[in-house]
Amino acid sequence: MVSESNKRIAKNTGLLYFRLIFLTLINLYTVRITLEVLGVVDYGIYNVIGSVVASLSILTVAMSAATQRFLSFHLGKKDYEAYSKTFSLLIVAFIVLAIILIVIGEISGYFFLNDWLNIPDARLFAAKIIYQFSLLSFGFGLVAIPYNASIIANERMDGFAFFSIIDGFLKLAIVFVLIRFAGDRLILYGLLTAVEGIVMFLSYMTYCHVKFKYCKYIWEWNKSLFKELSAYTGWNLFGSVSAMLTTQGQNILLNIFFGPVINAAKAIGDRIFNVINGFSANLYMAVSPQIIKSYAEGNIDRTMNLVMRSSRISYFLIFIIAFPLVCEMDFILGIWIGNNSSSADMVAFSKLMLVYCMVVSMEQPITRLIQATGSIKRYQLTVGSVTLSFIPLAGLFFYLGASAPASMIILIVITSVAQGLRVYVANRQTGMDVRRYCSEVLVPLFVSSGIASILYFIRVKYIEIETWSGEVCVFIALMLSGLVIVWLCGLNRTDKEYLVNLVNRRGNKAK
């Protein structure tokens, strides 16, 4: 049974990586063309408007985590009746929540757009239209959460990958329409993005109703279940607020102190983060249901093994890609968005975003372990309190004259401290061995990163490349160096045996 579950994880991870590679290629192209078509100012406006709308989703993030946890837990218990009741109650809750948050968004949006955000007067009308489209897309995305969670909880990553590819093609189509449009492209971009979100919502809903018989809607008010979901969501809300202020609040602060051009620079870093973070996020998507299901079954040994291995491997998946990118970021951005569009702030944000991505990559396995227990009060109070310190600290540093990218250094430090607190809470609540976590995760992480830092210093300080071919050769050499570092210093013997066996099995199937 465990062997079958591990094979399912490997298969689902493979499907998700195929999805990731495809979407990465689509995103690399669409971001560059969108930046060129909209221009730096409009691109920055769109991203800061998106940040304002995303700030409404603090409760939805909390409910999304609760949805994933409860549906996976019911499947682990094989209690399909409880699954159906929970799913139906969640649909109603998300519809009501979407209406409430859109109303709040309409009220608060007036003050954000007119008094708080730094938007040129000539583009204020377009920004208001974009805000309406963003609210519409947000509402449909909110109601889609139980359907997305059902696909992941049932580990149907083939369906998830298929719809993600369709999503990528639709985004690509939007770019081609923008290129040929002669009117206000920012408004059209917002409209088409909203329509695309509605199409994807309808697709997820139809798939779940067809594939999963327990995803049928049945109305039955369950007071005890509602209280349980509310209590879990309530404590998760505190963590969601801190996460929202960390990410979206940073964008708003940057806009207030530096303007939309810096938002555009940060947006490029965000795009890189989203693409690279996908390498570990796909692993989590495949592993997370298994962590919760194993805990629900009472198989604690397998649960801890999954947490340790996924923490370690997720970091190194990011490390192998991030290391050469950090070293060659000027060259990469020059190719991607063009030397004329690139700036020093874009380079700085992009490099620091990759470092931040590596730190964040270890968060989810510990978080899923704690969420599997159903008791998250201590976790949210402890970690959320530390994370909330980011906004006042960043604001203070900006007031004292710090540069815009300095906010990322503050974020990296705070996130590292928060990760240490997660490990502490996991030890108190689940008995997770801290020494084992340090020896199996942190020690290989620090050793590998230390060696990479030395190579980065040598590259920046002593190696000057003037030709395009030379840059490519150095990039390949750095990536190979990262692979060697991970193999020698990062992976343990069990990891290596697992990877060798996986490659052999794939090779035998190919024959």
Secondary structure, DSSP 8 states (H G I E B T S, - for coil): -HHHHHHHHHHHHHHHHHHHHHHHHHHHHHHHHHHHHH-HHHHHHHHHHHHHHHGGGHHHHHHHHHHHHHHHHHHHHT-HHHHHHHHHHHHHHHHHHHHHHHHHHHHHHHHIIIIIS---GGGHHHHHHHHHHHHHHHHHHHHTHHHHHHHHHTT-HHHHHHHHHHHHHHHHHHHHHHHT--S-HHHHHHHHHHHHHHHHHHHHHHHHHHH-GGGS------HHHHHHHHHHHHHHHHHHHHHHHHHHHHHHHHHHHH-HHHHHHHHHHHHHHHHHHHHHHHHHHHHHHHHHHHHHHT-HHHHHHHHHHHHHHHHHHHHHHHHHHHHTHHHHHHHHT-TTT--HHHHHHHHHHHHHHHHHTTHHHHHHHHHHHT--HHHHHHHHHHHTTHHHHHHHHHHTT--TTHHHHHHHHHHHHHHHHHHHHHHHHH---HHHHIIIIIHHHHHHHHHHHHHHHHHHHH----SHHHHHHHHHHHHHHHHHHIIIII--HHHHHHHHHHHHHHHHHH-
